[in-house]
Amino acid sequence: MTDQQGLSDAQKRQNLVRLVFGGDEQRLEAFCDVIRRAIPERTGVVLRGSAVTGHRWNDHAPFDAEGPGTSDLDLTLVGAEAVGLFKLTGFFVPGVHSRPVSEDDPEIAPELIPLREQLMQLVGRPVNIQASRDIVIQFRGDLLGQPYLVLIEKPPEPSVEASPENPLV
């Protein structure tokens, strides 16, 4: 995705680095490294919300309008394995789009709590983590135009070749 609500990927990344990481690209890379070590193998990661746009969608208030560290980060893990980290009670759409693990709802994905706590320490603000299938990200970004920034590309699915054991491929 190159343009959502008039923002290029480069502009969204610049907003994120400026607003959350004090202009320091290395802090963003450290943040992404922590995530890479904690997520399932075939998982991508996107960031949505005011950290990439610079303002809230509903009232257009600037990022951190209530003071430093008051705006949260909306992290979405993308892929079936990430969706599998959530309990059945943790979904907006079961098996497709989870609710975010947050201060209000930590028990829906207990395996993600250590990651969430580590990320919050790194950035000094709340970090909410949810999981979605690829189709949700495509729908929200491409059809609804909701901006997001890809932090970690989802690796391609391994190709399966026809063989005597798997002739229908």
C-alpha positions in Angstrom: 0.0 0.0 0.0 1.6 3.3 -1.0 -1.1 5.9 -0.2 -3.9 5.9 2.4 -5.7 9.1 3.3 -3.1 11.1 1.4 -0.1 9.5 3.4 2.6 7.6 1.7 4.4 4.8 3.6 7.4 7.1 4.0 5.3 9.8 5.6 3.6 7.3 8.0 7.0 5.9 9.0 8.4 9.5 9.5 5.3 10.2 11.7 6.0 7.1 13.8 9.7 7.7 14.2 9.1 11.4 15.2 6.1 10.9 17.5 7.0 7.6 19.2 10.7 7.2 18.9 11.9 10.8 19.3 13.3 10.9 15.7 15.5 7.9 16.4 15.2 5.2 13.7 17.4 2.8 15.8 14.8 2.9 18.5 12.2 1.8 16.0 14.4 -1.0 14.8 15.0 -2.2 18.4 11.2 -2.2 18.9 10.7 -4.3 15.7 13.5 -6.7 16.9 11.7 -7.3 20.1 8.5 -8.1 18.2 10.3 -10.4 15.7 11.7 -12.5 18.6 8.2 -12.9 20.1 5.8 -13.6 17.2 5.0 -16.8 15.4 7.2 -17.6 12.4 4.8 -16.7 9.5 3.4 -13.5 11.0 3.5 -10.0 9.7 3.0 -6.9 11.9 1.3 -3.6 11.1 0.8 -0.4 13.1 -2.4 1.6 12.8 -3.8 4.7 14.4 -2.6 8.1 15.4 1.1 7.0 15.6 1.2 6.7 11.8 -1.3 9.5 10.9 -0.3 12.1 13.6 -3.9 12.5 14.8 -6.9 10.6 16.1 -9.4 9.5 13.5 -12.6 10.5 15.4 -11.8 14.0 16.6 -8.5 14.8 14.8 -6.8 15.6 18.0 -3.0 15.4 17.6 -1.0 12.4 18.8 -0.4 12.7 22.6 -2.9 15.5 22.9 -3.4 14.8 26.6 0.4 14.9 27.2 3.5 12.8 26.6 2.9 9.1 26.6 -0.9 9.3 26.5 -1.6 8.1 23.0 -1.4 4.3 22.6 0.1 2.2 19.9 -2.2 -0.1 17.9 -0.2 -3.1 16.9 -1.8 -5.8 14.7 -0.2 -9.2 14.2 -1.2 -10.6 10.8 -1.6 -14.3 10.1 -3.3 -17.5 11.2 -0.7 -18.4 13.8 -1.1 -15.1 15.5 -4.8 -15.4 15.5 -4.4 -18.7 17.2 -2.8 -17.0 20.2 -6.2 -15.6 21.2 -8.8 -17.4 23.3 -12.2 -17.9 21.9 -13.5 -15.1 24.0 -11.0 -12.6 22.5 -12.6 -12.0 19.1 -14.7 -9.4 17.3 -14.9 -12.0 14.5 -14.0 -15.5 15.7 -10.9 -16.9 14.2 -10.5 -13.8 11.9 -10.1 -10.6 13.9 -9.3 -10.4 17.6 -10.0 -7.7 20.1 -6.9 -6.0 21.3 -4.9 -7.2 24.3 -4.9 -4.2 26.5 -5.0 -3.1 30.1 -8.7 -3.7 30.1 -8.5 -7.2 28.4 -5.2 -8.9 29.2 -6.6 -12.4 29.6 -7.6 -12.9 26.0 -4.1 -13.7 24.9 -1.9 -14.5 27.9 1.1 -15.5 25.7 1.3 -11.9 24.4 1.4 -10.2 27.8 5.3 -10.4 28.2 5.7 -8.9 24.7 3.2 -6.1 25.5 4.9 -5.3 28.7 8.3 -5.2 27.1 7.1 -2.9 24.3 5.4 -0.6 26.7 8.7 -0.2 28.6 10.5 0.6 25.4 8.1 3.3 24.3 6.7 4.6 27.6 3.1 4.4 26.6 0.3 1.8 26.2 0.6 -0.8 23.5 -2.5 -2.7 22.4 -1.9 -5.9 20.4 -4.5 -7.7 18.3 -4.4 -10.3 15.5 -6.1 -10.5 12.2 -6.1 -12.5 9.1 -4.7 -10.9 6.0 -8.2 -10.3 4.6 -9.0 -7.9 7.4 -5.9 -5.8 6.8 -6.7 -5.7 3.1 -10.3 -4.8 3.7 -9.5 -2.0 6.3 -6.6 -0.6 4.4 -7.5 -1.1 0.7 -11.2 -0.8 0.8 -11.9 1.5 3.8 -8.7 3.5 3.4 -7.7 3.2 7.1 -4.0 3.9 7.2 -1.5 1.4 8.5 2.2 0.9 8.3 3.8 -2.4 7.8 6.5 -2.9 10.4 7.3 -6.5 9.6 6.4 -8.1 6.3 4.6 -11.4 6.5 6.7 -14.1 4.9 5.1 -15.8 1.9 3.5 -19.1 2.5 5.7 -22.0 1.6 4.9 -23.3 -1.9 3.6 -26.9 -2.1 4.5 -28.8 -5.2 2.7 -31.8 -6.6 4.1 -35.1 -5.5 2.9 -38.7 -5.3 1.9 -37.9 -1.7 0.2 -34.7 -2.7 -1.1 -35.1 -6.3 -3.8 -32.5 -6.2 -1.6 -29.4 -5.9 
